[in-house]
Amino acid sequence: MRATLVPNEKGALIPLSRVAVITEAQNLATYSHEANQREVKVTAEVDVNKASAIEVNAKLKTILPELAAKYPGLTVTFGGEDEDTQESFASLGRAFVVAILLIFL
């Protein structure tokens, strides 16, 4: 079986097995759909000793425009910690506006 190669931080191709632990699990043969579109869910855990989830998501977001150009119709949504972070910032923004209004009053 041929190893899947991925670029490292220096751009060199290395085997995926050097940076990820891949496990296989049996699941029901189903197709997931979201808004009448077939979806593929990718989940991962971040080694916090090497990078934070925010750093990893930022790196992914820089790569996504290239993938979207290569695969038209590709849409990506982030969940988990990224979703929680975005909700926290939105809540903080609303609280800031309310605080300014209260100070003004």
Backbone as CSV, one residue per row, in Angstrom:
resi,resn,N_x,N_y,N_z,CA_x,CA_y,CA_z,C_x,C_y,C_z
1,MET,0.839,-1.175,0.000,0.000,0.000,0.000,0.886,1.241,0.000
2,ARG,0.592,2.154,-0.881,1.382,3.365,-1.022,1.016,4.375,0.062
3,ALA,2.023,4.998,0.645,1.785,5.967,1.714,1.260,7.273,1.129
4,THR,0.326,7.897,1.841,-0.179,9.201,1.457,0.813,10.251,1.926
5,LEU,1.226,11.130,1.014,2.209,12.153,1.343,1.513,13.494,1.555
6,VAL,1.979,14.219,2.573,1.456,15.552,2.873,2.636,16.500,3.058
7,PRO,2.447,17.795,2.752,3.563,18.727,2.948,3.736,19.084,4.419
8,ASN,4.999,19.185,4.849,5.264,19.649,6.209,5.455,21.155,6.190
9,GLU,5.867,21.746,7.332,5.985,23.199,7.414,7.046,23.770,6.481
10,LYS,7.980,22.945,6.013,9.019,23.400,5.088,8.652,23.121,3.635
11,GLY,7.485,22.495,3.419,7.036,22.205,2.063,7.464,20.845,1.540
12,ALA,8.253,20.114,2.297,8.689,18.782,1.877,7.553,17.783,2.094
13,LEU,7.444,16.803,1.202,6.407,15.781,1.342,6.874,14.697,2.291
14,ILE,6.021,14.403,3.263,6.320,13.358,4.241,5.116,12.434,4.333
15,PRO,5.317,11.196,4.792,4.175,10.285,4.950,3.197,10.816,6.001
16,LEU,1.921,10.698,5.713,0.877,11.144,6.636,1.023,10.474,7.996
17,SER,1.499,9.249,8.010,1.636,8.496,9.262,2.635,9.144,10.225
18,ARG,3.495,10.049,9.732,4.449,10.729,10.622,3.797,11.859,11.409
19,VAL,2.660,12.343,10.942,2.020,13.472,11.620,0.611,13.161,12.107
20,ALA,0.116,11.971,11.822,-1.253,11.635,12.214,-1.337,10.167,12.601
21,VAL,-2.243,9.884,13.498,-2.553,8.505,13.855,-3.881,8.186,13.175
22,ILE,-3.845,7.237,12.289,-5.038,6.901,11.520,-5.627,5.606,12.075
23,THR,-6.898,5.670,12.405,-7.589,4.479,12.893,-8.792,4.225,12.010
24,GLU,-9.081,2.978,11.824,-10.250,2.588,11.051,-11.283,2.020,12.002
25,ALA,-12.533,2.328,11.724,-13.618,1.827,12.554,-14.781,1.457,11.654
26,GLN,-15.515,0.466,12.068,-16.679,0.075,11.296,-17.837,1.000,11.657
27,ASN,-18.621,1.299,10.666,-19.757,2.179,10.852,-20.851,1.725,9.907
28,LEU,-22.039,2.189,10.133,-23.119,1.876,9.216,-22.863,2.564,7.888
29,ALA,-23.196,1.914,6.815,-23.010,2.493,5.485,-24.128,3.495,5.235
30,THR,-23.883,4.736,5.597,-24.874,5.787,5.388,-24.192,6.980,4.741
31,TYR,-24.994,7.773,4.108,-24.498,9.021,3.539,-25.089,10.153,4.352
32,SER,-24.232,11.036,4.813,-24.700,12.196,5.568,-25.021,13.322,4.601
33,HIS,-26.064,14.064,4.916,-26.469,15.199,4.097,-26.726,16.399,4.989
34,GLU,-26.397,17.558,4.471,-26.660,18.826,5.132,-27.177,19.771,4.058
35,ALA,-28.370,20.293,4.233,-28.991,21.200,3.255,-29.030,20.546,1.868
36,ASN,-29.433,19.301,1.830,-29.555,18.526,0.589,-28.241,18.361,-0.162
37,GLN,-27.139,18.487,0.527,-25.821,18.283,-0.064,-25.131,17.150,0.692
38,ARG,-24.480,16.266,-0.041,-23.733,15.199,0.597,-22.577,15.822,1.367
39,GLU,-22.310,15.312,2.564,-21.236,15.884,3.371,-20.287,14.807,3.868
40,VAL,-19.068,15.230,4.093,-18.044,14.384,4.690,-17.567,15.103,5.936
41,LYS,-17.584,14.417,7.059,-17.136,15.022,8.310,-15.726,14.533,8.611
42,VAL,-14.870,15.475,8.930,-13.499,15.162,9.318,-13.319,15.661,10.737
43,THR,-12.930,14.785,11.631,-12.701,15.174,13.020,-11.256,14.898,13.376
44,ALA,-10.738,15.669,14.302,-9.345,15.489,14.716,-9.157,16.051,16.111
45,GLU,-8.122,15.599,16.753,-7.711,16.152,18.032,-6.358,16.809,17.827
46,VAL,-6.151,17.922,18.474,-4.917,18.685,18.313,-3.981,18.363,19.468
47,ASP,-2.699,18.129,19.135,-1.678,17.948,20.162,-1.307,19.336,20.673
48,VAL,-1.839,19.715,21.838,-1.652,21.069,22.354,-0.196,21.373,22.708
49,ASN,0.653,20.356,22.765,2.074,20.589,22.999,2.757,21.134,21.749
50,LYS,2.132,20.946,20.594,2.726,21.396,19.328,2.037,22.625,18.756
51,ALA,0.728,22.724,18.927,-0.027,23.873,18.414,-1.387,23.906,19.083
52,SER,-1.988,25.088,19.088,-3.337,25.209,19.643,-4.345,24.973,18.529
53,ALA,-5.574,24.724,18.914,-6.635,24.519,17.922,-6.833,25.783,17.090
54,ILE,-6.653,26.941,17.696,-6.798,28.202,16.961,-5.724,28.313,15.884
55,GLU,-4.486,27.928,16.203,-3.393,27.970,15.216,-3.657,27.000,14.071
56,VAL,-4.127,25.817,14.405,-4.400,24.811,13.373,-5.525,25.281,12.458
57,ASN,-6.592,25.817,13.030,-7.701,26.310,12.218,-7.272,27.481,11.338
58,ALA,-6.426,28.363,11.873,-5.929,29.489,11.068,-5.122,28.978,9.881
59,LYS,-4.296,27.974,10.101,-3.501,27.384,9.019,-4.418,26.746,7.978
60,LEU,-5.429,26.013,8.443,-6.378,25.398,7.516,-7.107,26.450,6.684
61,LYS,-7.467,27.550,7.314,-8.191,28.599,6.605,-7.339,29.271,5.536
62,THR,-6.006,29.224,5.667,-5.145,29.775,4.617,-5.033,28.816,3.440
63,ILE,-5.238,27.534,3.683,-5.136,26.515,2.628,-6.450,26.367,1.865
64,LEU,-7.561,26.665,2.508,-8.878,26.429,1.920,-9.149,27.149,0.602
65,PRO,-8.719,28.392,0.394,-8.978,29.027,-0.903,-8.368,28.249,-2.078
66,GLU,-7.202,27.680,-1.865,-6.560,26.863,-2.904,-7.392,25.616,-3.202
67,LEU,-7.897,24.980,-2.158,-8.733,23.791,-2.351,-10.057,24.145,-3.015
68,ALA,-10.635,25.279,-2.627,-11.903,25.702,-3.222,-11.739,26.002,-4.705
69,ALA,-10.572,26.544,-5.091,-10.304,26.809,-6.512,-10.139,25.502,-7.276
70,LYS,-9.545,24.523,-6.624,-9.307,23.221,-7.273,-10.594,22.399,-7.358
71,TYR,-11.460,22.524,-6.355,-12.701,21.753,-6.297,-13.892,22.694,-6.184
72,PRO,-14.411,23.185,-7.307,-15.562,24.097,-7.262,-16.747,23.429,-6.549
73,GLY,-17.453,24.209,-5.776,-18.598,23.675,-5.036,-18.229,23.190,-3.643
74,LEU,-16.937,23.168,-3.328,-16.492,22.741,-2.005,-16.865,23.798,-0.981
75,THR,-17.504,23.367,0.080,-17.779,24.267,1.200,-17.243,23.618,2.465
76,VAL,-16.716,24.443,3.342,-16.129,23.943,4.576,-16.730,24.724,5.732
77,THR,-17.137,24.013,6.759,-17.596,24.655,7.985,-16.775,24.103,9.142
78,PHE,-16.468,24.968,10.066,-15.700,24.572,11.234,-16.636,24.476,12.423
79,GLY,-16.452,23.471,13.227,-17.251,23.291,14.432,-16.324,23.176,15.624
80,GLY,-16.824,22.619,16.669,-16.009,22.367,17.847,-15.470,23.625,18.476
81,GLU,-14.181,23.611,18.777,-13.562,24.727,19.482,-13.590,26.012,18.665
82,ASP,-13.456,25.908,17.347,-13.509,27.104,16.499,-14.888,27.753,16.575
83,GLU,-15.924,26.937,16.541,-17.289,27.439,16.640,-17.511,28.111,17.998
84,ASP,-17.001,27.484,19.064,-17.125,28.055,20.402,-16.394,29.397,20.494
85,THR,-15.212,29.474,19.889,-14.432,30.714,19.901,-15.179,31.826,19.180
86,GLN,-15.753,31.519,18.013,-16.500,32.522,17.253,-17.717,33.006,18.044
87,GLU,-18.406,32.091,18.701,-19.568,32.470,19.524,-19.138,33.365,20.690
88,SER,-17.993,33.056,21.292,-17.495,33.856,22.407,-17.168,35.275,21.959
89,PHE,-16.511,35.410,20.798,-16.181,36.740,20.290,-17.441,37.528,19.945
90,ALA,-18.437,36.858,19.378,-19.692,37.534,19.043,-20.379,38.016,20.326
91,SER,-20.388,37.173,21.338,-20.999,37.532,22.617,-20.239,38.687,23.264
92,LEU,-18.931,38.662,23.191,-18.111,39.727,23.742,-18.396,41.050,23.036
93,GLY,-18.578,41.007,21.714,-18.902,42.209,20.947,-20.238,42.799,21.362
94,ARG,-21.237,41.930,21.550,-22.546,42.415,21.994,-22.462,43.020,23.393
95,ALA,-21.718,42.384,24.277,-21.568,42.891,25.642,-20.862,44.246,25.625
96,PHE,-19.904,44.417,24.740,-19.186,45.694,24.628,-20.138,46.805,24.202
97,VAL,-21.001,46.527,23.227,-21.969,47.519,22.759,-22.925,47.890,23.887
98,VAL,-23.419,46.910,24.613,-24.329,47.175,25.737,-23.615,48.007,26.800
99,ALA,-22.365,47.696,27.097,-21.616,48.440,28.104,-21.428,49.892,27.678
100,ILE,-21.122,50.120,26.413,-20.958,51.507,25.923,-22.273,52.261,26.045
101,LEU,-23.390,51.611,25.677,-24.694,52.262,25.795,-25.030,52.591,27.247
102,LEU,-24.737,51.679,28.159,-25.000,51.940,29.576,-24.133,53.070,30.108
103,ILE,-22.887,53.122,29.688,-22.007,54.219,30.117,-22.547,55.547,29.581
104,PHE,-22.994,55.535,28.337,-23.544,56.750,27.722,-24.784,57.239,28.457
105,LEU,-25.637,56.281,28.855,-26.855,56.655,29.585,-26.513,57.149,30.972
